[in-house]
Amino acid sequence: MDQSANAPLPVNPELVWDYDIPPVEQQTAAFQRWYVARALTRGRAADVRAIGLHTIYTHLPQITLPAEIRRFWEWYFGLPDVRHRYADTTTTAA
């Protein structure tokens, strides 16, 4: 299930166990970028599903990921059907 643009990002407490982040801070763009990277590197499939593909696509250009994980997501979002579904016609995921 993809996140709606206005819906709060669902946060798995098991992925932020090492930080005490107030819920209001969890909805900032900086936290969302950090959390997406953490979910992609340390989360499970359920965590990836919870944040949604649109959220991953949106934040992918701005997050730091291990090379093999970045390559996978860039490959995935580069597939014609997927690119058509998520890509803005004026930009591409880098």
N, CA, C and O atoms as a GROMACS GRO file, in nm:
protein
  376
    1MET      N    1   0.085  -0.118   0.000
    1MET     CA    2   0.000   0.000   0.000
    1MET      C    3   0.089   0.123   0.000
    1MET      O    4   0.178   0.136   0.083
    2ASP      N    5   0.064   0.215  -0.093
    2ASP     CA    6   0.142   0.337  -0.100
    2ASP      C    7   0.086   0.443  -0.007
    2ASP      O    8  -0.035   0.452   0.016
    3GLN      N    9   0.178   0.521   0.046
    3GLN     CA   10   0.143   0.631   0.133
    3GLN      C   11   0.076   0.742   0.053
    3GLN      O   12   0.119   0.774  -0.058
    4SER      N   13  -0.028   0.801   0.108
    4SER     CA   14  -0.087   0.921   0.051
    4SER      C   15   0.007   1.036   0.080
    4SER      O   16   0.080   1.033   0.179
    5ALA      N   17   0.006   1.138  -0.005
    5ALA     CA   18   0.096   1.252   0.011
    5ALA      C   19   0.076   1.320   0.146
    5ALA      O   20   0.171   1.378   0.199
    6ASN      N   21  -0.044   1.316   0.202
    6ASN     CA   22  -0.072   1.386   0.328
    6ASN      C   23  -0.072   1.294   0.449
    6ASN      O   24  -0.081   1.342   0.562
    7ALA      N   25  -0.062   1.164   0.429
    7ALA     CA   26  -0.067   1.070   0.540
    7ALA      C   27   0.066   1.068   0.614
    7ALA      O   28   0.172   1.081   0.553
    8PRO      N   29   0.060   1.053   0.747
    8PRO     CA   30   0.186   1.042   0.823
    8PRO      C   31   0.262   0.917   0.782
    8PRO      O   32   0.203   0.814   0.750
    9LEU      N   33   0.393   0.927   0.784
    9LEU     CA   34   0.478   0.812   0.751
    9LEU      C   35   0.469   0.711   0.864
    9LEU      O   36   0.496   0.746   0.979
   10PRO      N   37   0.432   0.585   0.835
   10PRO     CA   38   0.426   0.485   0.942
   10PRO      C   39   0.569   0.448   0.983
   10PRO      O   40   0.651   0.410   0.900
   11VAL      N   41   0.596   0.458   1.111
   11VAL     CA   42   0.731   0.433   1.162
   11VAL      C   43   0.730   0.307   1.248
   11VAL      O   44   0.653   0.296   1.344
   12ASN      N   45   0.816   0.213   1.214
   12ASN     CA   46   0.832   0.092   1.293
   12ASN      C   47   0.930   0.125   1.407
   12ASN      O   48   1.046   0.154   1.380
   13PRO      N   49   0.885   0.122   1.532
   13PRO     CA   50   0.973   0.156   1.645
   13PRO      C   51   1.099   0.069   1.652
   13PRO      O   52   1.201   0.111   1.706
   14GLU      N   53   1.091  -0.052   1.597
   14GLU     CA   54   1.209  -0.140   1.598
   14GLU      C   55   1.321  -0.086   1.508
   14GLU      O   56   1.436  -0.125   1.525
   15LEU      N   57   1.287   0.002   1.414
   15LEU     CA   58   1.390   0.059   1.326
   15LEU      C   59   1.449   0.188   1.380
   15LEU      O   60   1.550   0.237   1.330
   16VAL      N   61   1.386   0.244   1.482
   16VAL     CA   62   1.438   0.368   1.542
   16VAL      C   63   1.470   0.348   1.690
   16VAL      O   64   1.466   0.443   1.769
   17TRP      N   65   1.500   0.225   1.728
   17TRP     CA   66   1.525   0.190   1.867
   17TRP      C   67   1.639   0.271   1.928
   17TRP      O   68   1.641   0.291   2.050
   18ASP      N   69   1.734   0.316   1.847
   18ASP     CA   70   1.852   0.384   1.900
   18ASP      C   71   1.836   0.536   1.909
   18ASP      O   72   1.931   0.606   1.943
   19TYR      N   73   1.717   0.586   1.878
   19TYR     CA   74   1.689   0.729   1.885
   19TYR      C   75   1.557   0.753   1.957
   19TYR      O   76   1.466   0.671   1.949
   20ASP      N   77   1.548   0.866   2.027
   20ASP     CA   78   1.423   0.907   2.089
   20ASP      C   79   1.372   1.027   2.009
   20ASP      O   80   1.407   1.142   2.037
   21ILE      N   81   1.291   0.998   1.908
   21ILE     CA   82   1.244   1.101   1.815
   21ILE      C   83   1.097   1.128   1.843
   21ILE      O   84   1.014   1.038   1.828
   22PRO      N   85   1.064   1.251   1.883
   22PRO     CA   86   0.924   1.283   1.908
   22PRO      C   87   0.840   1.263   1.781
   22PRO      O   88   0.888   1.286   1.670
   23PRO      N   89   0.715   1.220   1.797
   23PRO     CA   90   0.630   1.195   1.680
   23PRO      C   91   0.620   1.315   1.584
   23PRO      O   92   0.615   1.296   1.463
   24VAL      N   93   0.616   1.436   1.637
   24VAL     CA   94   0.607   1.553   1.550
   24VAL      C   95   0.731   1.565   1.461
   24VAL      O   96   0.720   1.607   1.346
   25GLU      N   97   0.847   1.530   1.512
   25GLU     CA   98   0.970   1.534   1.433
   25GLU      C   99   0.974   1.423   1.329
   25GLU      O  100   1.044   1.434   1.228
   26GLN      N  101   0.900   1.316   1.353
   26GLN     CA  102   0.900   1.203   1.261
   26GLN      C  103   0.832   1.236   1.129
   26GLN      O  104   0.842   1.158   1.034
   27GLN      N  105   0.765   1.347   1.121
   27GLN     CA  106   0.698   1.385   0.997
   27GLN      C  107   0.773   1.492   0.918
   27GLN      O  108   0.722   1.541   0.818
   28THR      N  109   0.894   1.529   0.963
   28THR     CA  110   0.973   1.625   0.887
   28THR      C  111   1.034   1.556   0.765
   28THR      O  112   1.054   1.434   0.765
   29ALA      N  113   1.064   1.634   0.663
   29ALA     CA  114   1.125   1.578   0.541
   29ALA      C  115   1.260   1.513   0.572
   29ALA      O  116   1.291   1.407   0.517
   30ALA      N  117   1.338   1.575   0.660
   30ALA     CA  118   1.471   1.520   0.694
   30ALA      C  119   1.456   1.383   0.760
   30ALA      O  120   1.528   1.289   0.726
   31PHE      N  121   1.363   1.370   0.855
   31PHE     CA  122   1.343   1.241   0.919
   31PHE      C  123   1.292   1.138   0.818
   31PHE      O  124   1.338   1.024   0.817
   32GLN      N  125   1.199   1.178   0.733
   32GLN     CA  126   1.144   1.085   0.635
   32GLN      C  127   1.254   1.031   0.544
   32GLN      O  128   1.256   0.911   0.515
   33ARG      N  129   1.343   1.118   0.497
   33ARG     CA  130   1.455   1.070   0.414
   33ARG      C  131   1.540   0.971   0.492
   33ARG      O  132   1.577   0.866   0.440
   34TRP      N  133   1.572   1.004   0.617
   34TRP     CA  134   1.654   0.916   0.700
   34TRP      C  135   1.583   0.783   0.723
   34TRP      O  136   1.644   0.676   0.714
   35TYR      N  137   1.452   0.788   0.752
   35TYR     CA  138   1.377   0.667   0.781
   35TYR      C  139   1.363   0.578   0.658
   35TYR      O  140   1.373   0.456   0.668
   36VAL      N  141   1.341   0.638   0.542
   36VAL     CA  142   1.332   0.558   0.419
   36VAL      C  143   1.464   0.484   0.397
   36VAL      O  144   1.464   0.366   0.364
   37ALA      N  145   1.576   0.555   0.415
   37ALA     CA  146   1.706   0.489   0.400
   37ALA      C  147   1.722   0.376   0.501
   37ALA      O  148   1.772   0.269   0.467
   38ARG      N  149   1.680   0.399   0.624
   38ARG     CA  150   1.692   0.296   0.726
   38ARG      C  151   1.602   0.178   0.694
   38ARG      O  152   1.644   0.063   0.710
   39ALA      N  153   1.481   0.204   0.650
   39ALA     CA  154   1.390   0.094   0.616
   39ALA      C  155   1.444   0.012   0.500
   39ALA      O  156   1.431  -0.110   0.499
   40LEU      N  157   1.505   0.078   0.402
   40LEU     CA  158   1.559   0.006   0.287
   40LEU      C  159   1.686  -0.073   0.322
   40LEU      O  160   1.716  -0.173   0.257
   41THR      N  161   1.759  -0.029   0.422
   41THR     CA  162   1.883  -0.098   0.458
   41THR      C  163   1.867  -0.195   0.574
   41THR      O  164   1.940  -0.294   0.581
   42ARG      N  165   1.775  -0.168   0.666
   42ARG     CA  166   1.762  -0.252   0.785
   42ARG      C  167   1.623  -0.310   0.807
   42ARG      O  168   1.604  -0.395   0.893
   43GLY      N  169   1.527  -0.263   0.729
   43GLY     CA  170   1.390  -0.306   0.750
   43GLY      C  171   1.356  -0.437   0.682
   43GLY      O  172   1.437  -0.495   0.609
   44ARG      N  173   1.236  -0.481   0.708
   44ARG     CA  174   1.184  -0.601   0.645
   44ARG      C  175   1.088  -0.562   0.534
   44ARG      O  176   1.058  -0.444   0.515
   45ALA      N  177   1.041  -0.660   0.461
   45ALA     CA  178   0.948  -0.633   0.351
   45ALA      C  179   0.825  -0.556   0.402
   45ALA      O  180   0.774  -0.469   0.332
   46ALA      N  181   0.779  -0.588   0.520
   46ALA     CA  182   0.662  -0.519   0.576
   46ALA      C  183   0.690  -0.370   0.596
   46ALA      O  184   0.601  -0.287   0.578
   47ASP      N  185   0.813  -0.335   0.634
   47ASP     CA  186   0.849  -0.194   0.652
   47ASP      C  187   0.850  -0.122   0.518
   47ASP      O  188   0.805  -0.007   0.508
   48VAL      N  189   0.901  -0.188   0.416
   48VAL     CA  190   0.905  -0.128   0.281
   48VAL      C  191   0.761  -0.111   0.230
   48VAL      O  192   0.728  -0.006   0.174
   49ARG      N  193   0.677  -0.211   0.250
   49ARG     CA  194   0.536  -0.200   0.209
   49ARG      C  195   0.467  -0.086   0.283
   49ARG      O  196   0.388  -0.013   0.224
   50ALA      N  197   0.497  -0.072   0.412
   50ALA     CA  198   0.430   0.030   0.493
   50ALA      C  199   0.463   0.172   0.446
   50ALA      O  200   0.376   0.259   0.444
   51ILE      N  201   0.588   0.196   0.407
   51ILE     CA  202   0.622   0.332   0.361
   51ILE      C  203   0.575   0.356   0.219
   51ILE      O  204   0.548   0.470   0.182
   52GLY      N  205   0.566   0.251   0.140
   52GLY     CA  206   0.511   0.262   0.006
   52GLY      C  207   0.613   0.298  -0.101
   52GLY      O  208   0.712   0.366  -0.074
   53LEU      N  209   0.586   0.253  -0.221
   53LEU     CA  210   0.677   0.275  -0.333
   53LEU      C  211   0.684   0.422  -0.373
   53LEU      O  212   0.791   0.469  -0.413
   54HIS      N  213   0.574   0.494  -0.363
   54HIS     CA  214   0.578   0.636  -0.400
   54HIS      C  215   0.672   0.713  -0.306
   54HIS      O  216   0.747   0.799  -0.352
   55THR      N  217   0.668   0.682  -0.177
   55THR     CA  218   0.756   0.748  -0.081
   55THR      C  219   0.902   0.715  -0.111
   55THR      O  220   0.988   0.802  -0.105
   56ILE      N  221   0.929   0.590  -0.143
   56ILE     CA  222   1.066   0.550  -0.178
   56ILE      C  223   1.110   0.626  -0.303
   56ILE      O  224   1.219   0.682  -0.306
   57TYR      N  225   1.026   0.626  -0.404
   57TYR     CA  226   1.059   0.696  -0.529
   57TYR      C  227   1.087   0.844  -0.504
   57TYR      O  228   1.182   0.900  -0.559
   58THR      N  229   1.006   0.906  -0.422
   58THR     CA  230   1.021   1.048  -0.392
   58THR      C  231   1.153   1.079  -0.325
   58THR      O  232   1.219   1.178  -0.359
   59HIS      N  233   1.194   0.997  -0.229
   59HIS     CA  234   1.313   1.026  -0.149
   59HIS      C  235   1.442   0.965  -0.206
   59HIS      O  236   1.551   1.005  -0.165
   60LEU      N  237   1.432   0.872  -0.298
   60LEU     CA  238   1.550   0.801  -0.347
   60LEU      C  239   1.664   0.892  -0.393
   60LEU      O  240   1.779   0.865  -0.359
   61PRO      N  241   1.638   0.998  -0.468
   61PRO     CA  242   1.751   1.081  -0.514
   61PRO      C  243   1.828   1.150  -0.400
   61PRO      O  244   1.945   1.184  -0.417
   62GLN      N  245   1.764   1.170  -0.284
   62GLN     CA  246   1.828   1.244  -0.175
   62GLN      C  247   1.884   1.159  -0.063
   62GLN      O  248   1.939   1.213   0.033
   63ILE      N  249   1.873   1.028  -0.071
   63ILE     CA  250   1.918   0.946   0.041
   63ILE      C  251   2.046   0.870   0.007
   63ILE      O  252   2.075   0.841  -0.109
   64THR      N  253   2.121   0.841   0.111
   64THR     CA  254   2.245   0.764   0.097
   64THR      C  255   2.213   0.618   0.125
   64THR      O  256   2.157   0.583   0.229
   65LEU      N  257   2.250   0.533   0.031
   65LEU     CA  258   2.227   0.389   0.042
   65LEU      C  259   2.351   0.313   0.000
   65LEU      O  260   2.431   0.365  -0.079
   66PRO      N  261   2.369   0.191   0.049
   66PRO     CA  262   2.476   0.106  -0.005
   66PRO      C  263   2.453   0.088  -0.155
   66PRO      O  264   2.339   0.084  -0.201
   67ALA      N  265   2.560   0.076  -0.230
   67ALA     CA  266   2.554   0.072  -0.377
   67ALA      C  267   2.459  -0.036  -0.429
   67ALA      O  268   2.382  -0.010  -0.522
   68GLU      N  269   2.462  -0.155  -0.371
   68GLU     CA  270   2.378  -0.263  -0.424
   68GLU      C  271   2.229  -0.236  -0.401
   68GLU      O  272   2.145  -0.275  -0.483
   69ILE      N  273   2.196  -0.171  -0.291
   69ILE     CA  274   2.056  -0.137  -0.265
   69ILE      C  275   2.012  -0.025  -0.358
   69ILE      O  276   1.903  -0.031  -0.414
   70ARG      N  277   2.095   0.077  -0.376
   70ARG     CA  278   2.062   0.186  -0.469
   70ARG      C  279   2.044   0.132  -0.611
   70ARG      O  280   1.949   0.168  -0.680
   71ARG      N  281   2.136   0.045  -0.654
   71ARG     CA  282   2.125  -0.012  -0.790
   71ARG      C  283   1.992  -0.084  -0.810
   71ARG      O  284   1.928  -0.070  -0.913
   72PHE      N  285   1.953  -0.162  -0.709
   72PHE     CA  286   1.825  -0.233  -0.720
   72PHE      C  287   1.711  -0.135  -0.739
   72PHE      O  288   1.632  -0.152  -0.832
   73TRP      N  289   1.698  -0.034  -0.654
   73TRP     CA  290   1.585   0.059  -0.662
   73TRP      C  291   1.591   0.143  -0.789
   73TRP      O  292   1.486   0.173  -0.847
   74GLU      N  293   1.708   0.181  -0.832
   74GLU     CA  294   1.719   0.256  -0.958
   74GLU      C  295   1.678   0.166  -1.075
   74GLU      O  296   1.612   0.212  -1.169
   75TRP      N  297   1.718   0.039  -1.070
   75TRP     CA  298   1.675  -0.056  -1.173
   75TRP      C  299   1.523  -0.069  -1.171
   75TRP      O  300   1.458  -0.060  -1.275
   76TYR      N  301   1.468  -0.091  -1.053
   76TYR     CA  302   1.324  -0.110  -1.040
   76TYR      C  303   1.246   0.010  -1.093
   76TYR      O  304   1.155  -0.006  -1.175
   77PHE      N  305   1.282   0.129  -1.048
   77PHE     CA  306   1.210   0.248  -1.092
   77PHE      C  307   1.242   0.285  -1.237
   77PHE      O  308   1.175   0.371  -1.294
   78GLY      N  309   1.342   0.221  -1.296
   78GLY     CA  310   1.374   0.242  -1.436
   78GLY      C  311   1.296   0.151  -1.530
   78GLY      O  312   1.297   0.174  -1.651
   79LEU      N  313   1.229   0.049  -1.478
   79LEU     CA  314   1.147  -0.038  -1.562
   79LEU      C  315   1.036   0.045  -1.626
   79LEU      O  316   0.975   0.128  -1.558
   80PRO      N  317   1.010   0.025  -1.754
   80PRO     CA  318   0.913   0.111  -1.824
   80PRO      C  319   0.776   0.123  -1.754
   80PRO      O  320   0.727   0.235  -1.738
   81ASP      N  321   0.717   0.014  -1.714
   81ASP     CA  322   0.585   0.021  -1.650
   81ASP      C  323   0.592   0.094  -1.516
   81ASP      O  324   0.503   0.172  -1.482
   82VAL      N  325   0.698   0.069  -1.441
   82VAL     CA  326   0.713   0.132  -1.310
   82VAL      C  327   0.744   0.280  -1.328
   82VAL      O  328   0.685   0.364  -1.260
   83ARG      N  329   0.834   0.313  -1.418
   83ARG     CA  330   0.870   0.452  -1.444
   83ARG      C  331   0.745   0.531  -1.484
   83ARG      O  332   0.724   0.643  -1.437
   84HIS      N  333   0.663   0.472  -1.568
   84HIS     CA  334   0.540   0.538  -1.611
   84HIS      C  335   0.446   0.562  -1.493
   84HIS      O  336   0.380   0.666  -1.487
   85ARG      N  337   0.440   0.469  -1.400
   85ARG     CA  338   0.351   0.480  -1.285
   85ARG      C  339   0.396   0.584  -1.185
   85ARG      O  340   0.313   0.656  -1.128
   86TYR      N  341   0.529   0.596  -1.161
   86TYR     CA  342   0.579   0.682  -1.054
   86TYR      C  343   0.649   0.808  -1.102
   86TYR      O  344   0.656   0.906  -1.028
   87ALA      N  345   0.701   0.808  -1.221
   87ALA     CA  346   0.785   0.920  -1.265
   87ALA      C  347   0.704   1.042  -1.305
   87ALA      O  348   0.598   1.032  -1.368
   88ASP      N  349   0.757   1.154  -1.266
   88ASP     CA  350   0.709   1.282  -1.317
   88ASP      C  351   0.767   1.290  -1.458
   88ASP      O  352   0.882   1.253  -1.480
   89THR      N  353   0.691   1.338  -1.552
   89THR     CA  354   0.738   1.340  -1.690
   89THR      C  355   0.853   1.439  -1.711
   89THR      O  356   0.919   1.434  -1.815
   90THR      N  357   0.878   1.528  -1.616
   90THR     CA  358   0.986   1.624  -1.632
   90THR      C  359   1.113   1.585  -1.560
   90THR      O  360   1.218   1.646  -1.581
   91THR      N  361   1.107   1.482  -1.474
   91THR     CA  362   1.224   1.439  -1.398
   91THR      C  363   1.234   1.288  -1.400
   91THR      O  364   1.138   1.219  -1.436
   92THR      N  365   1.351   1.237  -1.362
   92THR     CA  366   1.369   1.094  -1.348
   92THR      C  367   1.438   1.068  -1.215
   92THR      O  368   1.508   1.155  -1.164
   93ALA      N  369   1.419   0.949  -1.156
   93ALA     CA  370   1.491   0.911  -1.034
   93ALA      C  371   1.635   0.890  -1.071
   93ALA      O  372   1.666   0.820  -1.167
   94ALA      N  373   1.723   0.952  -0.995
   94ALA     CA  374   1.865   0.941  -1.028
   94ALA      C  375   1.930   0.827  -0.958
   94ALA      O  376   2.049   0.804  -0.975
   0.00000   0.00000   0.00000
